[in-house]
Amino acid sequence: MKRIIGLSSFNIAKLKAGDEVSFSGVIYTARDQAHKRLVRDIGRGKGRESPFDIKGAVIYYCGPTKTPKGKVIGSCGPTTSSRMDEFTPFLLKQGLKGMIGKGRRSQEVITAIKKYRSVYFLAPAGCGALISKYVKKVEPVAYADLGPEQILKLEVENLPLIVAIDSKGGSIYG
């Protein structure tokens, strides 16, 4: 298992499809509606920008459940990544370096991953309660009106992931 602390072009290039990684660092949650607003806000420019620094960032396709008493976060398993495919090439062009989710990606997304030298990770599906144990801190970032689909900043430690699509376009899907 490869240990990763944050993402950089250097460690992204070393990752290969199928690699198991232990990821520590900051990730941002965002699902369908948050992606739609994020792309809209960045695209408008003129004072409306990303609510977080997208350059070098990792987005986790997740909408956590309500936080139980005494916990940092509720269950936070991955959602189907293909629902974000229409927004992904634009965000990669803006500097997004990593995505975490589940399932296949479109050819357009794979091409953009290669072009912008980024990476797509799989999180263990059906393990939302387990994944929550790797989250050490949560901070609201934007779009609170979206409830569980708002953008959150998560600090994670040793989150187990699999490289699904590497920066050269290699894929576990064949």
N, CA, C and O of each residue as an XYZ file, in Angstrom:
696
protein
N       0.850     -1.178      0.000
C       0.000      0.000      0.000
C       0.896      1.242      0.000
O       1.846      1.341      0.777
N       0.572      2.189     -0.892
C       1.345      3.426     -0.981
C       0.715      4.475     -0.079
O      -0.499      4.676     -0.087
N       1.560      5.137      0.699
C       1.079      6.216      1.571
C       1.181      7.535      0.818
O       2.225      7.859      0.251
N       0.089      8.289      0.818
C       0.050      9.586      0.143
C      -0.378     10.636      1.157
O      -1.371     10.470      1.865
N       0.390     11.718      1.215
C       0.008     12.860      2.038
C      -0.201     14.012      1.071
O       0.761     14.602      0.578
N      -1.466     14.332      0.801
C      -1.797     15.349     -0.197
C      -1.473     14.854     -1.593
O      -1.003     13.730     -1.769
N      -1.725     15.689     -2.581
C      -1.411     15.313     -3.962
C      -0.455     16.324     -4.572
O      -0.518     17.519     -4.281
N       0.412     15.832     -5.405
C       1.300     16.693     -6.183
C       1.500     16.021     -7.526
O       1.236     14.828     -7.671
N       1.957     16.765     -8.492
C       2.223     16.166     -9.807
C       3.212     15.025     -9.677
O       3.123     14.046    -10.417
N       4.150     15.134     -8.752
C       5.156     14.091     -8.573
C       4.535     12.777     -8.133
O       4.761     11.751     -8.774
N       3.764     12.780     -7.067
C       3.228     11.502     -6.618
C       2.086     11.007     -7.491
O       1.823      9.804     -7.523
N       1.412     11.881     -8.187
C       0.365     11.438     -9.110
C       0.986     10.615    -10.238
O       0.449      9.575    -10.619
N       2.105     11.075    -10.766
C       2.769     10.376    -11.873
C       3.242      8.983    -11.472
O       3.363      8.104    -12.325
N       3.509      8.774    -10.195
C       3.997      7.483     -9.720
C       2.872      6.469     -9.507
O       3.129      5.273     -9.366
N       1.640      6.942     -9.484
C       0.507      6.052     -9.236
C       0.092      5.308    -10.499
O       0.098      5.872    -11.594
N      -0.263      4.050    -10.341
C      -0.711      3.211    -11.451
C      -2.085      2.639    -11.124
O      -2.399      2.374     -9.963
N      -2.895      2.452    -12.152
C      -4.217      1.850    -11.968
C      -4.070      0.538    -11.208
O      -3.227     -0.295    -11.544
N      -4.893      0.361    -10.188
C      -4.850     -0.839     -9.358
C      -4.056     -0.666     -8.074
O      -4.167     -1.491     -7.167
N      -3.253      0.398     -7.979
C      -2.497      0.635     -6.743
C      -3.454      0.857     -5.580
O      -4.468      1.540     -5.721
N      -3.128      0.283     -4.448
C      -3.851      0.544     -3.215
C      -3.098      1.650     -2.489
O      -1.877      1.587     -2.345
N      -3.825      2.662     -2.033
C      -3.179      3.785     -1.365
C      -3.845      4.075     -0.023
O      -5.005      3.736      0.213
N      -3.080      4.702      0.828
C      -3.551      5.212      2.107
C      -3.387      6.729      2.013
O      -2.268      7.241      2.038
N      -4.507      7.439      1.906
C      -4.474      8.875      1.649
C      -4.708      9.674      2.928
O      -5.655      9.420      3.672
N      -3.835     10.634      3.166
C      -4.008     11.572      4.278
C      -3.938     12.979      3.717
O      -3.131     13.259      2.830
N      -4.777     13.862      4.227
C      -4.777     15.244      3.778
C      -6.182     15.794      3.699
O      -7.108     15.280      4.327
N      -6.327     16.853      2.911
C      -7.604     17.546      2.773
C      -8.321     17.080      1.508
O      -7.714     16.975      0.443
N      -9.611     16.803      1.636
C     -10.466     16.521      0.491
C     -11.755     17.331      0.672
O     -12.119     17.691      1.791
N     -12.430     17.608     -0.427
C     -13.676     18.370     -0.390
C     -14.808     17.495     -0.903
O     -14.677     16.854     -1.945
N     -15.912     17.467     -0.178
C     -17.078     16.719     -0.648
C     -17.848     17.582     -1.642
O     -17.953     18.797     -1.469
N     -18.375     16.962     -2.661
C     -19.240     17.664     -3.620
C     -19.966     16.617     -4.450
O     -19.360     15.682     -4.973
N     -21.282     16.795     -4.560
C     -22.101     15.929     -5.401
C     -22.688     16.744     -6.536
O     -22.203     17.837     -6.828
N     -23.713     16.237     -7.174
C     -24.295     16.805     -8.392
C     -24.576     18.309     -8.316
O     -24.040     19.085     -9.107
N     -25.414     18.711     -7.365
C     -25.830     20.110     -7.309
C     -24.679     21.037     -6.933
O     -24.601     22.158     -7.435
N     -23.795     20.586     -6.063
C     -22.623     21.396     -5.710
C     -21.711     21.558     -6.930
O     -21.142     22.630     -7.138
N     -21.570     20.506     -7.733
C     -20.765     20.603     -8.958
C     -21.367     21.632     -9.917
O     -20.655     22.446    -10.504
N     -22.663     21.579    -10.058
C     -23.351     22.507    -10.963
C     -23.073     23.959    -10.545
O     -22.755     24.799    -11.387
N     -23.193     24.244     -9.258
C     -22.937     25.600     -8.766
C     -21.467     25.974     -8.858
O     -21.127     27.101     -9.217
N     -20.609     25.037     -8.539
C     -19.170     25.280     -8.584
C     -18.737     25.673     -9.990
O     -18.010     26.651    -10.167
N     -19.176     24.923    -10.979
C     -18.843     25.220    -12.375
C     -19.443     26.566    -12.782
O     -18.792     27.359    -13.462
N     -20.670     26.819    -12.368
C     -21.305     28.106    -12.669
C     -20.511     29.260    -12.066
O     -20.235     30.249    -12.746
N     -20.146     29.136    -10.801
C     -19.444     30.218    -10.118
C     -18.051     30.460    -10.690
O     -17.647     31.608    -10.876
N     -17.323     29.399    -10.967
C     -15.988     29.560    -11.552
C     -16.109     30.144    -12.959
O     -15.334     31.020    -13.339
N     -17.073     29.661    -13.722
C     -17.267     30.122    -15.099
C     -17.646     31.582    -15.205
O     -17.321     32.234    -16.198
N     -18.324     32.105    -14.204
C     -18.721     33.510    -14.215
C     -17.541     34.441    -13.970
O     -17.484     35.546    -14.509
N     -16.591     33.977    -13.140
C     -15.458     34.835    -12.808
C     -15.925     36.123    -12.163
O     -16.945     36.138    -11.475
N     -15.196     37.195    -12.375
C     -15.550     38.542    -11.893
C     -16.028     38.526    -10.447
O     -17.151     38.937    -10.152
N     -15.178     38.053     -9.555
C     -15.522     38.058     -8.137
C     -16.188     36.778     -7.653
O     -16.184     36.503     -6.453
N     -16.757     35.992     -8.555
C     -17.355     34.710     -8.164
C     -16.377     33.624     -8.570
O     -16.188     33.340     -9.752
N     -15.783     33.046     -7.597
C     -14.782     32.028     -7.866
C     -15.112     30.780     -7.067
O     -16.137     30.697     -6.391
N     -14.231     29.834     -7.165
C     -14.400     28.616     -6.390
C     -14.367     28.957     -4.902
O     -13.555     29.780     -4.480
N     -15.232     28.340     -4.104
C     -15.227     28.602     -2.665
C     -14.021     27.979     -1.943
O     -13.845     28.173     -0.740
N     -13.200     27.234     -2.684
C     -11.951     26.686     -2.151
C     -10.940     26.691     -3.279
O     -11.311     26.802     -4.447
N      -9.668     26.574     -2.942
C      -8.620     26.589     -3.964
C      -8.656     25.266     -4.720
O      -8.255     24.226     -4.199
N      -9.136     25.325     -5.940
C      -9.314     24.104     -6.733
C      -7.981     23.553     -7.246
O      -7.878     22.361     -7.538
N      -6.969     24.402     -7.358
C      -5.663     23.962     -7.863
C      -5.034     22.964     -6.888
O      -4.726     23.302     -5.745
N      -4.853     21.752     -7.355
C      -4.261     20.704     -6.538
C      -5.241     19.998     -5.613
O      -4.846     19.112     -4.855
N      -6.516     20.379     -5.665
C      -7.515     19.831     -4.742
C      -7.991     18.436     -5.142
O      -7.800     17.985     -6.272
N      -8.614     17.773     -4.172
C      -9.243     16.465     -4.361
C     -10.718     16.616     -3.983
O     -11.042     17.121     -2.908
N     -11.605     16.177     -4.872
C     -13.037     16.189     -4.591
C     -13.512     14.756     -4.377
O     -13.222     13.855     -5.164
N     -14.254     14.578     -3.284
C     -14.843     13.292     -2.933
C     -16.335     13.375     -3.235
O     -17.039     14.209     -2.664
N     -16.818     12.521     -4.124
C     -18.226     12.497     -4.495
C     -19.011     11.829     -3.370
O     -19.186     10.611     -3.343
N     -19.475     12.664     -2.446
C     -20.065     12.154     -1.220
C     -21.020     13.183     -0.632
O     -20.783     14.388     -0.721
N     -22.086     12.706     -0.040
C     -23.020     13.536      0.725
C     -23.247     12.846      2.048
O     -24.110     11.975      2.149
N     -22.490     13.215      3.064
C     -22.569     12.517      4.355
C     -23.958     12.567      4.987
O     -24.731     13.499      4.763
N     -24.248     11.550      5.773
C     -25.484     11.537      6.545
C     -25.323     12.440      7.773
O     -24.231     12.936      8.048
N     -26.404     12.645      8.496
C     -26.378     13.469      9.700
C     -25.322     12.929     10.670
O     -25.160     11.719     10.830
N     -24.619     13.849     11.302
C     -23.556     13.469     12.232
C     -24.145     12.996     13.562
O     -24.851     13.747     14.234
N     -23.852     11.751     13.936
C     -24.330     11.251     15.232
C     -23.611     11.955     16.390
O     -22.482     12.421     16.238
N     -24.263     12.021     17.514
C     -23.673     12.634     18.710
C     -22.340     11.956     19.038
O     -22.241     10.729     19.060
N     -21.324     12.775     19.289
C     -20.005     12.261     19.658
C     -19.120     11.867     18.486
O     -17.991     11.420     18.685
N     -19.621     12.029     17.270
C     -18.838     11.672     16.074
C     -18.421     12.940     15.327
O     -18.976     14.016     15.547
N     -17.434     12.792     14.443
C     -16.955     13.903     13.625
C     -17.859     14.102     12.408
O     -18.098     15.226     11.965
N     -18.353     12.978     11.880
C     -19.172     12.998     10.664
C     -20.052     11.750     10.657
O     -19.750     10.763     11.329
N     -21.126     11.802      9.903
C     -21.966     10.622      9.731
C     -21.372      9.702      8.680
O     -20.241      9.897      8.233
N     -22.129      8.720      8.300
C     -21.714      7.802      7.241
C     -21.403      8.611      5.986
O     -22.165      9.502      5.611
N     -20.282      8.299      5.342
C     -19.859      9.125      4.199
C     -19.255      8.266      3.087
O     -18.071      8.373      2.766
N     -20.087      7.429      2.523
C     -19.660      6.578      1.421
C     -19.708      7.309      0.091
O     -20.348      8.355     -0.022
N     -19.037      6.767     -0.916
C     -18.982      7.406     -2.234
C     -20.288      7.271     -3.002
O     -21.040      6.315     -2.812
N     -20.543      8.237     -3.866
C     -21.675      8.164     -4.772
C     -21.151      7.880     -6.183
O     -19.945      7.951     -6.420
N     -22.032      7.565     -7.101
C     -21.667      7.205     -8.464
C     -21.020      8.388     -9.185
O     -21.636      9.439     -9.362
N     -19.794      8.199     -9.588
C     -18.981      9.270    -10.159
C     -19.460      9.755    -11.519
O     -19.299     10.932    -11.841
N     -20.036      8.889    -12.311
C     -20.436      9.271    -13.669
C     -21.432     10.419    -13.677
O     -21.567     11.119    -14.680
N     -22.136     10.616    -12.558
C     -23.086     11.739    -12.487
C     -22.377     13.090    -12.524
O     -23.003     14.108    -12.819
N     -21.085     13.108    -12.230
C     -20.313     14.345    -12.254
C     -19.507     14.502    -13.549
O     -18.785     15.485    -13.712
N     -19.625     13.542    -14.464
C     -18.800     13.553    -15.678
C     -18.967     14.814    -16.529
O     -18.000     15.266    -17.142
N     -20.161     15.385    -16.578
C     -20.357     16.570    -17.413
C     -19.589     17.777    -16.874
O     -19.296     18.700    -17.634
N     -19.260     17.791    -15.592
C     -18.556     18.909    -14.968
C     -17.050     18.681    -14.835
O     -16.283     19.636    -14.712
N     -16.634     17.430    -14.859
C     -15.263     17.065    -14.523
C     -14.203     17.642    -15.446
O     -13.224     18.188    -14.937
N     -14.325     17.561    -16.772
C     -13.255     18.129    -17.608
C     -13.000     19.616    -17.319
O     -11.849     20.051    -17.297
N     -14.063     20.392    -17.100
C     -13.914     21.810    -16.781
C     -13.136     21.984    -15.473
O     -12.234     22.818    -15.399
N     -13.475     21.210    -14.448
C     -12.795     21.341    -13.160
C     -11.342     20.890    -13.232
O     -10.473     21.476    -12.587
N     -11.081     19.850    -14.015
C      -9.688     19.419    -14.202
C      -8.880     20.521    -14.881
O      -7.727     20.756    -14.521
N      -9.467     21.184    -15.840
C      -8.802     22.297    -16.528
C      -8.478     23.424    -15.543
O      -7.485     24.130    -15.717
N      -9.300     23.594    -14.522
C      -9.085     24.639    -13.517
C      -8.007     24.258    -12.499
O      -7.585     25.097    -11.704
N      -7.559     22.990    -12.519
C      -6.484     22.570    -11.622
C      -6.822     21.466    -10.646
O      -5.970     21.061     -9.856
N      -8.073     20.960    -10.683
C      -8.429     19.826     -9.828
C      -7.472     18.675    -10.127
O      -7.224     18.371    -11.294
N      -6.925     18.024     -9.081
C      -5.944     16.963     -9.300
C      -6.443     15.566     -8.960
O      -5.891     14.579     -9.446
N      -7.476     15.469     -8.137
C      -7.937     14.147     -7.764
C      -9.431     14.099     -7.527
O     -10.053     15.086     -7.135
N      -9.990     12.927     -7.775
C     -11.409     12.672     -7.545
C     -11.527     11.324     -6.848
O     -10.751     10.405     -7.111
N     -12.501     11.220     -5.963
C     -12.766      9.968     -5.250
C     -14.247      9.659     -5.422
O     -15.096     10.526     -5.212
N     -14.552      8.439     -5.798
C     -15.948      8.058     -5.971
C     -16.065      6.567     -6.167
O     -15.288      5.780     -5.627
N     -17.079      6.192     -6.972
C     -17.240      4.778     -7.319
C     -17.741      4.695     -8.757
O     -18.481      5.562     -9.222
N     -17.335      3.664     -9.435
C     -17.822      3.390    -10.779
C     -16.968      3.963    -11.905
O     -16.009      4.705    -11.690
N     -17.362      3.584    -13.102
C     -16.661      3.976    -14.330
C     -16.799      5.459    -14.614
O     -17.677      6.135    -14.077
N     -15.898      5.961    -15.486
C     -15.942      7.338    -15.963
C     -16.063      7.319    -17.485
O     -15.709      6.335    -18.134
N     -16.565      8.414    -18.041
C     -16.728      8.517    -19.493
C     -15.371      8.662    -20.179
O     -14.369      8.991    -19.545
N     -15.361      8.410    -21.479
C     -14.121      8.572    -22.245
C     -13.644     10.017    -22.198
O     -12.441     10.273    -22.161
N     -14.577     10.957    -22.199
C     -14.208     12.380    -22.116
C     -13.465     12.675    -20.807
O     -12.496     13.435    -20.808
N     -13.904     12.091    -19.710
C     -13.240     12.288    -18.420
C     -11.867     11.618    -18.435
O     -10.896     12.201    -17.952
N     -11.771     10.421    -18.972
C     -10.478      9.727    -19.039
C      -9.485     10.553    -19.849
O      -8.327     10.691    -19.453
N      -9.921     11.097    -20.971
C      -9.063     11.958    -21.796
C      -8.603     13.177    -21.003
O      -7.435     13.557    -21.074
N      -9.511     13.789    -20.250
C      -9.162     14.967    -19.440
C      -8.209     14.596    -18.302
O      -7.309     15.372    -17.981
N      -8.390     13.436    -17.695
C      -7.481     12.975    -16.635
C      -6.066     12.887    -17.191
O      -5.115     13.329    -16.546
N      -5.926     12.319    -18.381
C      -4.605     12.229    -19.022
C      -4.062     13.621    -19.360
O      -2.909     13.932    -19.058
N      -4.881     14.440    -19.976
C      -4.448     15.770    -20.414
C      -3.966     16.631    -19.240
O      -2.949     17.318    -19.344
N      -4.700     16.589    -18.131
C      -4.382     17.450    -16.993
C      -3.619     16.719    -15.887
O      -3.439     17.250    -14.791
N      -3.173     15.495    -16.185
C      -2.342     14.705    -15.277
C      -2.926     14.652    -13.854
O      -2.331     15.120    -12.884
N      -4.097     14.069    -13.794
C      -4.780     13.918    -12.513
C      -5.038     12.444    -12.242
O      -4.508     11.580    -12.942
N      -5.842     12.154    -11.240
C      -6.069     10.761    -10.853
C      -7.488     10.596    -10.316
O      -8.052     11.500     -9.699
N      -8.044      9.420    -10.568
C      -9.369      9.067    -10.065
C      -9.225      7.847     -9.162
O      -8.733      6.799     -9.579
N      -9.666      8.007     -7.912
C      -9.601      6.942     -6.918
C     -10.982      6.352     -6.675
O     -12.000      7.028     -6.826
N     -10.995      5.091     -6.300
C     -12.226      4.443     -5.835
C     -12.176      4.346     -4.322
O     -11.153      3.976     -3.745
N     -13.288      4.681     -3.686
C     -13.456      4.453     -2.252
C     -14.307      3.191     -2.107
O     -15.112      2.883     -2.986
N     -14.135      2.478     -1.027
C     -14.914      1.247     -0.861
C     -16.417      1.525     -0.739
O     -16.876      2.098      0.249
N     -17.165      1.114     -1.749
C     -18.623      1.308     -1.771
C     -19.285      0.456     -0.692
O     -18.830     -0.647     -0.391
N     -20.355      0.976     -0.119
C     -21.086      0.245      0.907
C     -20.421      0.286      2.270
O     -20.837     -0.414      3.193
N     -19.387      1.106      2.396
C     -18.627      1.166      3.655
C     -18.614      2.570      4.250
O     -17.626      2.979      4.860
N     -19.704      3.306      4.076
C     -19.759      4.688      4.536
C     -19.472      4.864      6.017
O     -18.785      5.807      6.410
N     -19.992      3.962      6.838
C     -19.751      4.061      8.283
C     -18.271      3.833      8.587
O     -17.703      4.507      9.446
N     -17.649      2.892      7.891
C     -16.223      2.628      8.082
C     -15.389      3.825      7.610
O     -14.461      4.245      8.302
N     -15.713      4.370      6.445
C     -14.967      5.506      5.908
C     -15.002      6.686      6.880
O     -14.018      7.417      6.996
N     -16.109      6.876      7.569
C     -16.226      8.004      8.495
C     -15.154      7.966      9.590
O     -14.807      9.009     10.144
N     -14.639      6.811      9.899
C     -13.615      6.678     10.943
C     -12.275      7.282     10.516
O     -11.428      7.560     11.365
N     -12.076      7.489      9.213
C     -10.835      8.082      8.716
C     -10.907      9.606      8.653
O      -9.903     10.267      8.391
N     -12.094     10.162      8.892
C     -12.286     11.609      8.863
C     -11.984     12.165     10.252
O     -12.612     11.771     11.235
N     -11.025     13.077     10.326
C     -10.585     13.626     11.602
C     -11.164     15.006     11.898
O     -11.266     15.410     13.056
N     -11.544     15.732     10.833
C     -12.078     17.080     11.022
C     -12.985     17.424      9.843
O     -12.722     17.020      8.710
N     -14.058     18.175     10.119
C     -15.012     18.596      9.095
C     -15.261     20.088      9.247
O     -15.423     20.601     10.353
N     -15.287     20.774      8.100
C     -15.557     22.216      8.099
C     -16.460     22.558      6.917
O     -16.123     22.232      5.779
N     -17.592     23.205      7.159
C     -18.442     23.629      6.043
C     -17.706     24.652      5.179
O     -16.978     25.501      5.694
N     -17.901     24.565      3.854
C     -17.219     25.474      2.931
C     -18.204     26.321      2.136
O     -18.064     27.542      2.079
N     -19.207     25.679      1.518
C     -20.113     26.445      0.649
C     -21.416     25.699      0.402
O     -21.509     24.484      0.573
N     -22.431     26.481     -0.012
C     -23.727     25.970     -0.450
C     -24.464     25.202      0.647
O     -24.994     24.117      0.411
N     -24.489     25.779      1.847
C     -25.140     25.144      3.004
C     -26.598     24.795      2.738
O     -27.132     23.858      3.332
N     -27.246     25.545      1.845
C     -28.647     25.276      1.538
C     -28.854     23.913      0.870
O     -29.985     23.434      0.784
N     -27.789     23.296      0.405
C     -27.892     21.974     -0.221
C     -27.906     20.841      0.806
O     -27.979     19.669      0.438
N     -27.838     21.191      2.091
C     -27.876     20.161      3.132
C     -26.702     19.204      3.014
O     -25.555     19.648      2.968
N     -26.960     17.895      2.964
C     -25.858     16.937      2.919
C     -25.035     17.019      1.632
O     -23.957     16.431      1.549
N     -25.540     17.749      0.624
C     -24.779     17.888     -0.627
C     -23.933     19.159     -0.662
O     -23.317     19.460     -1.684
N     -23.896     19.905      0.442
C     -23.043     21.095      0.481
C     -21.580     20.687      0.382
O     -21.239     19.518      0.563
N     -20.730     21.643      0.096
C     -19.292     21.365      0.047
C     -18.729     21.442      1.452
O     -18.900     22.435      2.159
N     -18.056     20.375      1.841
C     -17.389     20.286      3.138
C     -15.899     20.061      2.922
O     -15.498     19.404      1.961
N     -15.096     20.595      3.798
C     -13.660     20.326      3.811
C     -13.432     19.237      4.857
O     -13.759     19.414      6.030
N     -12.872     18.115      4.424
C     -12.582     17.012      5.333
C     -11.074     16.839      5.466
O     -10.341     16.892      4.478
N     -10.630     16.634      6.679
C      -9.249     16.217      6.899
C      -9.307     14.731      7.188
O      -9.935     14.294      8.152
N      -8.636     13.953      6.330
C      -8.664     12.502      6.477
C      -7.270     11.975      6.789
O      -6.254     12.584      6.453
N      -7.263     10.817      7.446
C      -6.000     10.184      7.799
C      -6.060      8.706      7.425
O      -6.901      7.956      7.920
N      -5.145      8.303      6.536
C      -5.010      6.904      6.105
C      -6.278      6.331      5.473
O      -6.621      5.170      5.696
N      -6.964      7.149      4.688
C      -8.169      6.709      3.983
C      -7.768      5.689      2.911
O      -6.982      6.018      2.022
N      -8.295      4.455      2.976
C      -7.925      3.438      1.981
C      -8.651      3.668      0.653
O      -9.877      3.761      0.611
N      -7.884      3.758     -0.415
C      -8.420      3.995     -1.753
C      -7.709      3.102     -2.759
O      -6.658      2.533     -2.463
N      -8.285      2.983     -3.940
C      -7.664      2.255     -5.057
C      -7.589      3.213     -6.231
O      -8.553      3.923     -6.516
N      -6.452      3.241     -6.914
C      -6.324      4.050     -8.123
C      -7.125      3.365     -9.216
O      -6.784      2.265     -9.649
N      -8.187      4.017     -9.659
C      -9.038      3.446    -10.711
C      -8.561      3.878    -12.096
O      -8.529      3.073    -13.026
N      -8.186      5.170    -12.228
C      -7.656      5.696    -13.490
C      -6.447      6.550    -13.151
O      -6.547      7.515    -12.393
N      -5.313      6.189    -13.713
C      -4.088      6.937    -13.413
C      -3.869      8.075    -14.407
O      -4.634      8.238    -15.358
N      -2.828      8.851    -14.179
C      -2.568     10.050    -14.975
C      -2.191      9.767    -16.429
O      -2.135     10.685    -17.247
N      -1.940      8.525    -16.743
C      -1.626      8.146    -18.128
C      -2.839      7.510    -18.818
O      -2.759      7.097    -19.975
N      -3.952      7.437    -18.100
C      -5.182      6.863    -18.658
C      -5.337      5.380    -18.391
O      -6.311      4.766    -18.826
N      -4.364      4.789    -17.665
C      -4.498      3.384    -17.292
C      -5.713      3.215    -16.395
O      -5.972      4.052    -15.530
N      -6.462      2.129    -16.600
C      -7.714      1.956    -15.874
C      -7.883      0.532    -15.387
O      -7.486     -0.419    -16.062
N      -8.471      0.391    -14.221
C      -8.782     -0.960    -13.729
C      -9.946     -1.562    -14.486
O     -10.212     -2.759    -14.384
N     -10.646     -0.721    -15.253
C     -11.812     -1.186    -16.008
C     -11.439     -1.771    -17.369
O     -12.313     -2.184    -18.130
N     -10.150     -1.804    -17.672
C      -9.706     -2.417    -18.925
C      -9.552     -1.486    -20.079
O      -9.182     -1.913    -21.172
